[in-house]
Amino acid sequence: MTDHEKVQELLRIKDQAPMTIDPGKSALIIVDVQRYFARPEYAFARVIDKLVPGLATGYFERVKSTVLGNIQRLQQAFRSRGLPVIFLGAGCYLEDGRDLPEWMRDFDQIGLRLLGERVCPLVNHPSWQIEDSVAPLPGEIVMNKTSSGALNSTKLDQTLHNLGVNSLVVCGLTTAVCVTQTARETADRGFRVIIAEDACTEMSEEMHRAALLAFSYVFGRVRRTEEVVELFTAARASA
């Protein structure tokens, strides 16, 4: 066996342990499913296409054909049980983006150089809004972050504890950056975390799989949307 095959065997053994997620004390975290991450007409996609033409094509196809529909299924599963559905967005509060970390400002500079516009939108700009098909219902929480992981720049941790939540299902955009970063941070704070693997995506399938593999190695579980919905449906039936 190669070293990687041995790692995969280790993960297979680890994954056989019962999941300790508590369906009755769970929240759905939807990470950065904003218009500018979900639609190819905004600066995020246009900058990438300028740098490497065609790179984002498959990404946007997966968002449209798979990710958004699976997020809708997760929303239905959580809302039907009265469980919290919390949305995260990435954006700046200052018009020039000075409140963003260096790596995000660097991406903005590339956008200014190539397109004459910044990539990261202002909070409440139309491109900052959550994509229409998975938009929040009245009363659902939306938090803006100025970082990749939510706990570094929001009150998500405190909010979840106040809600009595100890378990999370995380999905959104993109897998290797904000989704797994948020999942790792919350796992480090003591939450039990599942990533819904087909309710997130990345620029390539290889990046997507690598990010999920690294997360499942230590931090939590990776499951298909269908399995997550079945878990919560079974919990409701037995309640």
C-alpha positions as CSV (number, residue, x, y, z in Angstrom):
1,M,0.0,0.0,0.0
2,T,1.1,3.5,-0.7
3,D,1.2,6.1,2.1
4,H,-1.9,7.7,0.7
5,E,-3.7,4.4,0.6
6,K,-2.8,3.8,4.2
7,V,-4.2,7.2,5.1
8,Q,-7.4,6.3,3.3
9,E,-7.6,3.0,5.2
10,L,-7.1,4.9,8.4
11,L,-10.0,7.2,7.5
12,R,-12.2,4.3,6.6
13,I,-11.6,2.8,10.1
14,K,-12.2,6.2,11.7
15,D,-15.4,6.7,9.8
16,Q,-16.9,3.5,11.2
17,A,-17.3,5.0,14.6
18,P,-20.8,6.2,15.4
19,M,-21.4,9.8,14.7
20,T,-22.0,11.9,17.8
21,I,-23.8,14.7,16.1
22,D,-27.0,15.7,18.0
23,P,-29.8,16.3,15.5
24,G,-31.9,18.1,18.1
25,K,-29.2,20.6,18.8
26,S,-27.9,21.2,15.3
27,A,-27.6,24.2,13.0
28,L,-27.0,24.5,9.3
29,I,-24.2,26.9,8.3
30,I,-24.4,28.1,4.7
31,V,-21.0,29.7,3.8
32,D,-20.7,32.4,1.2
33,V,-23.4,31.3,-1.2
34,Q,-23.5,34.9,-2.5
35,R,-24.4,36.1,-6.0
36,Y,-20.8,36.9,-6.7
37,F,-19.6,33.4,-5.9
38,A,-22.6,31.8,-7.6
39,R,-22.9,33.7,-10.9
40,P,-20.3,34.1,-13.6
41,E,-21.1,37.7,-14.5
42,Y,-19.5,39.2,-11.3
43,A,-15.8,40.2,-10.8
44,F,-14.8,37.0,-9.0
45,A,-15.4,34.8,-12.1
46,R,-14.2,37.4,-14.5
47,V,-10.9,37.9,-12.8
48,I,-10.3,34.1,-12.7
49,D,-11.2,33.9,-16.4
50,K,-8.8,36.7,-17.3
51,L,-6.0,34.9,-15.5
52,V,-6.8,31.3,-16.7
53,P,-9.5,31.3,-19.3
54,G,-12.1,28.6,-18.7
55,L,-10.9,27.7,-15.2
56,A,-14.2,28.6,-13.5
57,T,-16.5,27.1,-16.1
58,G,-16.9,23.7,-14.4
59,Y,-17.1,25.3,-11.0
60,F,-20.2,27.4,-12.0
61,E,-21.7,24.4,-13.7
62,R,-21.5,22.4,-10.4
63,V,-22.8,25.3,-8.4
64,K,-25.9,25.5,-10.6
65,S,-26.5,21.8,-11.3
66,T,-25.6,20.3,-7.9
67,V,-24.7,22.6,-5.0
68,L,-27.7,24.9,-4.9
69,G,-30.2,22.1,-5.1
70,N,-28.5,20.2,-2.3
71,I,-28.4,23.3,-0.1
72,Q,-32.2,23.6,-0.7
73,R,-32.6,20.0,0.5
74,L,-30.6,20.8,3.6
75,Q,-32.6,23.9,4.3
76,Q,-35.8,22.0,4.1
77,A,-34.5,19.4,6.5
78,F,-33.5,21.9,9.1
79,R,-36.4,24.3,8.7
80,S,-39.0,21.5,8.9
81,R,-37.6,20.7,12.4
82,G,-37.4,24.3,13.5
83,L,-33.6,24.1,13.6
84,P,-31.4,27.2,13.0
85,V,-30.3,28.0,9.4
86,I,-27.4,30.5,9.5
87,F,-25.9,32.3,6.5
88,L,-22.4,33.7,6.2
89,G,-21.2,36.2,3.6
90,A,-17.9,37.7,2.8
91,G,-17.7,41.4,2.2
92,C,-16.2,44.7,3.3
93,Y,-17.7,47.5,5.3
94,L,-15.4,50.2,4.0
95,E,-15.7,51.3,0.4
96,D,-12.0,50.9,-0.4
97,G,-11.8,47.5,1.4
98,R,-9.2,48.6,4.0
99,D,-11.0,46.5,6.6
100,L,-10.1,43.2,4.7
101,P,-7.1,41.1,5.4
102,E,-4.1,41.4,3.1
103,W,-4.8,38.3,1.1
104,M,-8.3,39.6,0.2
105,R,-7.0,43.0,-0.6
106,D,-4.4,41.4,-2.9
107,F,-7.2,39.8,-4.8
108,D,-9.0,43.1,-5.0
109,Q,-5.8,44.7,-6.4
110,I,-5.8,42.0,-9.2
111,G,-9.4,42.9,-10.0
112,L,-8.6,46.6,-10.1
113,R,-5.7,45.9,-12.4
114,L,-7.5,43.5,-14.8
115,L,-11.1,44.8,-14.7
116,G,-11.0,48.2,-13.1
117,E,-13.1,47.0,-10.2
118,R,-12.7,45.3,-6.9
119,V,-13.6,41.6,-6.4
120,C,-14.8,41.7,-2.8
121,P,-18.2,43.6,-2.6
122,L,-19.4,46.0,0.0
123,V,-21.9,44.6,2.5
124,N,-25.4,44.8,1.1
125,H,-24.3,45.5,-2.5
126,P,-26.4,43.4,-4.9
127,S,-23.5,41.1,-5.6
128,W,-23.0,40.5,-1.8
129,Q,-26.5,39.2,-1.3
130,I,-27.2,35.5,-0.8
131,E,-28.0,33.7,-4.1
132,D,-31.8,34.0,-4.7
133,S,-32.6,30.2,-4.8
134,V,-31.2,29.6,-1.3
135,A,-32.0,33.0,0.2
136,P,-32.7,33.4,3.9
137,L,-36.3,33.4,5.1
138,P,-37.4,36.3,7.3
139,G,-35.9,36.0,10.8
140,E,-32.9,33.8,9.7
141,I,-29.5,35.0,10.7
142,V,-27.1,36.5,8.2
143,M,-23.5,37.4,9.3
144,N,-20.8,39.1,7.3
145,K,-17.2,38.1,7.8
146,T,-14.0,39.8,6.7
147,S,-12.0,36.6,6.8
148,S,-12.1,33.1,5.4
149,G,-13.2,31.4,8.7
150,A,-16.3,32.7,10.4
151,L,-15.0,32.6,14.0
152,N,-12.2,35.1,13.2
153,S,-14.5,38.0,12.4
154,T,-18.1,37.2,13.5
155,K,-20.0,36.4,16.7
156,L,-21.0,33.0,15.3
157,D,-19.5,31.0,18.2
158,Q,-21.4,33.1,20.8
159,T,-24.6,32.9,18.8
160,L,-24.5,29.1,18.5
161,H,-23.8,28.7,22.2
162,N,-26.7,31.1,23.0
163,L,-29.0,28.9,20.7
164,G,-28.0,25.8,22.5
165,V,-26.3,24.3,19.4
166,N,-23.5,21.7,19.8
167,S,-23.6,20.2,16.3
168,L,-23.2,21.7,12.8
169,V,-23.8,20.8,9.2
170,V,-21.6,23.1,7.0
171,C,-22.0,23.7,3.3
172,G,-21.4,26.4,0.7
173,L,-18.6,28.1,-1.3
174,T,-15.8,27.3,-1.7
175,T,-14.7,23.9,-0.3
176,A,-11.0,24.5,0.1
177,V,-11.2,28.0,1.5
178,C,-14.2,29.3,3.5
179,V,-16.1,26.1,4.0
180,T,-13.4,23.9,5.5
181,Q,-11.9,26.9,7.3
182,T,-15.2,27.6,9.1
183,A,-15.7,23.8,9.7
184,R,-12.2,23.5,11.2
185,E,-12.6,26.5,13.4
186,T,-15.9,25.4,14.8
187,A,-14.6,21.9,15.4
188,D,-11.8,23.4,17.4
189,R,-14.3,25.2,19.5
190,G,-16.0,21.9,20.5
191,F,-18.8,21.6,17.9
192,R,-19.4,18.3,16.2
193,V,-19.2,19.1,12.5
194,I,-20.4,17.4,9.3
195,I,-19.5,18.9,5.9
196,A,-22.1,18.1,3.2
197,E,-19.7,17.1,0.4
198,D,-22.1,17.6,-2.5
199,A,-23.4,20.9,-1.2
200,C,-20.1,22.6,-1.7
201,T,-17.6,22.7,-4.5
202,E,-14.2,24.0,-5.6
203,M,-12.4,25.1,-8.8
204,S,-11.4,21.5,-9.4
205,E,-12.6,18.2,-8.2
206,E,-9.1,17.4,-7.0
207,M,-9.0,20.5,-4.8
208,H,-12.5,19.7,-3.5
209,R,-11.5,16.1,-2.6
210,A,-8.2,17.1,-1.0
211,A,-9.9,19.7,1.2
212,L,-12.5,17.2,2.4
213,L,-9.9,14.5,3.0
214,A,-7.9,16.8,5.2
215,F,-11.0,17.9,7.1
216,S,-12.2,14.3,7.7
217,Y,-8.7,13.2,8.8
218,V,-9.0,15.1,12.1
219,F,-11.9,17.5,12.5
220,G,-15.2,15.8,11.6
221,R,-17.2,13.9,9.1
222,V,-18.0,14.2,5.4
223,R,-21.3,13.0,4.2
224,R,-23.5,13.3,1.1
225,T,-26.6,15.6,1.4
226,E,-28.8,12.5,1.1
227,E,-27.2,10.9,4.1
228,V,-27.5,14.1,6.2
229,V,-31.2,14.4,5.3
230,E,-31.7,10.8,6.2
231,L,-30.0,11.3,9.6
232,F,-32.3,14.2,10.5
233,T,-35.4,12.5,9.1
234,A,-34.7,9.4,11.2
235,A,-34.1,11.6,14.3
236,R,-37.4,13.3,13.8
237,A,-39.2,10.0,13.4
238,S,-37.8,8.6,16.6
239,A,-38.4,11.8,18.6
